[in-house]
């Protein structure tokens, strides 16, 4: 079984992890109510998706 010969230093470990960043979510605008929403998802404010009412939203 392969075992590391030396301990990996904190600096070396952190250099490897520099690209593990969380990305900002893409936000689009609902064409029906003009509120921000995630793309390819039903609008949580009006319940529309692709020009159709998919959910009944209580106000």
C-alpha positions in Angstrom: 0.0 0.0 0.0 1.3 3.5 -0.9 2.0 5.6 2.1 3.3 9.2 2.0 7.0 9.4 3.1 6.6 12.9 4.6 3.7 14.9 6.1 2.1 17.4 3.6 2.6 20.9 4.9 -0.3 23.2 5.5 1.0 25.5 2.8 1.2 22.7 0.2 -2.2 21.4 1.1 -3.8 24.8 0.9 -2.1 25.5 -2.5 -3.8 22.4 -3.8 -7.2 23.6 -2.5 -7.1 27.1 -3.9 -9.4 26.2 -6.8 -12.1 24.7 -4.6 -14.2 27.9 -4.5 -17.9 28.2 -4.2 -19.4 30.0 -7.2 -22.1 32.7 -7.2 -25.4 31.3 -8.5 -26.6 32.5 -11.8 -29.7 34.6 -11.4 -32.2 35.4 -14.1 -35.4 37.5 -14.1 -38.9 36.0 -14.2 -40.6 37.3 -17.4 -44.0 37.3 -15.7 -43.4 39.1 -12.4 -39.8 40.5 -13.0 -38.5 39.0 -9.7 -35.1 37.4 -9.6 -35.1 33.6 -9.9 -32.7 30.7 -10.6 -32.7 29.6 -14.2 -34.6 26.5 -15.3 -36.7 26.6 -12.2 -40.3 27.6 -11.3 -40.6 31.2 -10.0 -41.3 31.0 -6.3 -43.1 34.3 -6.4 -45.7 33.8 -9.1 -45.4 30.0 -9.9 -44.7 30.5 -13.6 -42.3 28.4 -15.7 -41.9 28.8 -19.5 -45.1 30.9 -19.8 -47.3 28.5 -17.9 -48.7 28.4 -14.4 -47.1 25.4 -12.7 -47.7 26.1 -9.1 -50.4 27.8 -7.2 -48.7 30.4 -5.0 -50.4 31.8 -1.9 -49.9 35.5 -1.3 
